Amino acid sequence: MIDLAFVKRLIETVESSDIDTLEISRWGTKIRISKNPAVIGGETVNLAALGGTSAGTNTAGSLTNSASNAPAAPDAAVDTNLTEVVSPMVGTFYRAPAPDADPYVQIGDHVSKGQTLCILEAMKLMNELEAETDGAIKEVCVDNAEPVEYGQILFRILPD
């Protein structure tokens, strides 16, 4: 796992230098920081999302795990009205209550407030994550049985 302080130092280094793009790989995680935002692996992360420096900069960093290919809906990047469901904890993401069971939700499903979206396992405790709004699932951002970080986007929902 790469800590946020390390990523911030990399961003500051790129900002204060003549380097346009920096890309490194550590422990199966690839980090690419560029002064000119680009979509890498289907996602662009703004500095504000990383708790970065001033809001006026146009630097973007993209964090992608080379071992994962998270499912994505192609129209999700276009729609700005989507509500992001983020992980409230570090743990393991499970889409279904059991390995042989159907997932709680699929892309296109309509969910109601309070409906279970997934399970997050943390310290051998299974925590159900519930929808906070009514709407349609537009994107599932994490693969089943994949580790997730606090604040990581799990789902994108188009509210009713």
C-alpha positions in Angstrom: 0.0 0.0 0.0 1.3 3.5 -0.8 0.5 6.2 1.7 -1.1 9.5 0.9 1.9 11.5 2.2 4.2 9.8 -0.3 1.8 10.7 -3.2 1.5 14.3 -2.0 5.3 14.6 -2.0 5.4 13.2 -5.6 2.8 15.7 -6.7 4.7 18.6 -5.1 7.9 17.4 -6.8 6.3 17.4 -10.2 4.7 20.8 -9.6 8.0 22.5 -8.6 10.0 21.0 -11.4 10.2 21.1 -15.2 9.0 17.5 -15.3 5.7 17.1 -17.2 4.9 13.5 -16.2 6.1 11.1 -13.6 5.2 7.4 -13.5 6.3 4.8 -11.0 5.3 1.3 -9.9 5.5 0.1 -6.4 4.1 -3.1 -4.9 1.7 -3.7 -7.8 0.3 -0.2 -7.7 1.1 2.2 -10.6 1.2 6.0 -9.9 1.2 8.5 -12.8 1.3 12.2 -12.0 1.0 14.7 -14.9 0.8 18.4 -15.2 -1.6 17.9 -18.1 -4.6 15.8 -17.0 -5.2 12.7 -19.0 -7.4 9.7 -18.6 -5.4 6.7 -17.6 -7.1 3.4 -17.1 -10.5 5.0 -17.4 -10.0 7.4 -14.5 -8.6 10.8 -13.8 -8.1 12.0 -10.2 -8.0 15.7 -9.4 -5.7 16.9 -6.7 -8.6 18.0 -4.5 -9.7 14.3 -4.4 -6.2 13.5 -2.9 -6.3 16.3 -0.4 -3.7 18.0 -2.6 -2.4 21.5 -2.9 -4.2 24.6 -4.2 -7.4 24.4 -6.1 -6.0 26.6 -8.9 -3.5 24.0 -10.2 -4.2 21.8 -13.2 -2.1 18.9 -12.0 -3.8 15.6 -11.9 -2.7 12.3 -10.5 -4.0 8.9 -11.6 -3.8 6.0 -9.3 -4.5 2.6 -10.8 -3.9 -0.8 -9.5 -2.4 -2.8 -12.3 -3.8 -6.0 -10.9 -7.4 -4.9 -11.1 -9.8 -4.1 -14.0 -12.8 -2.6 -12.3 -16.0 -2.8 -14.2 -17.1 0.6 -15.6 -20.1 2.0 -17.4 -18.9 4.1 -20.3 -21.5 6.8 -19.9 -20.7 7.3 -16.2 -17.8 9.6 -16.9 -20.2 11.9 -18.9 -23.0 12.2 -16.4 -22.1 14.7 -13.6 -25.3 14.1 -11.7 -24.1 10.8 -10.3 -23.9 10.2 -6.5 -20.7 8.4 -5.5 -21.0 5.8 -2.8 -17.7 5.6 -1.0 -16.2 3.1 1.4 -16.6 4.2 5.1 -13.7 1.9 6.1 -10.7 -0.1 5.0 -11.7 -3.7 4.3 -12.6 -6.2 1.6 -15.5 -5.5 -0.8 -18.0 -8.3 -1.5 -20.8 -7.9 -4.0 -22.9 -10.8 -2.7 -23.8 -12.4 0.7 -22.1 -15.6 -0.3 -19.6 -16.8 -3.0 -22.3 -18.7 -4.9 -25.1 -16.1 -4.4 -26.2 -13.4 -6.9 -24.8 -9.9 -6.3 -26.9 -7.5 -4.2 -27.0 -5.0 -7.1 -26.0 -4.9 -10.8 -25.5 -2.0 -13.2 -28.9 -0.8 -14.2 -30.7 -1.9 -11.1 -32.9 0.5 -9.2 -32.1 0.8 -5.5 -34.1 2.3 -2.7 -32.7 4.2 0.3 -31.6 1.7 2.9 -31.2 -1.2 0.4 -28.0 -3.3 0.8 -25.4 -2.6 -1.9 -22.5 -4.7 -0.7 -20.7 -6.1 2.2 -17.4 -4.7 3.6 -15.4 -7.1 5.7 -13.2 -5.5 8.3 -11.4 -7.4 11.0 -13.6 -10.5 10.4 -16.8 -8.5 10.8 -19.2 -8.3 7.9 -20.7 -4.8 7.5 -23.6 -4.2 5.1 -23.3 -0.9 3.1 -26.7 0.6 2.4 -27.9 3.0 -0.3 -28.3 6.5 1.0 -30.5 7.6 -1.9 -33.0 6.2 -4.3 -31.7 5.8 -7.9 -30.2 3.6 -10.5 -26.8 1.9 -10.3 -24.7 3.3 -13.1 -21.3 2.0 -12.2 -19.7 -0.7 -9.9 -16.2 0.6 -9.4 -14.6 -2.4 -7.5 -14.3 -6.0 -8.3 -15.6 -8.7 -5.9 -13.3 -9.7 -3.1 -11.0 -6.7 -3.7 -9.5 -4.7 -0.9 -10.8 -1.2 -0.6 -9.5 2.0 1.1 -11.4 4.5 3.2 -13.1 7.0 0.9 -12.6 4.8 -2.2 -15.6 5.0 -4.7 -17.5 1.8 -4.7 -20.6 2.7 -6.8 -22.0 5.6 -8.8 -25.8 6.0 -8.6 -28.0 8.2 -10.7 -30.5 9.6 -8.1 -34.2 9.7 -8.9 
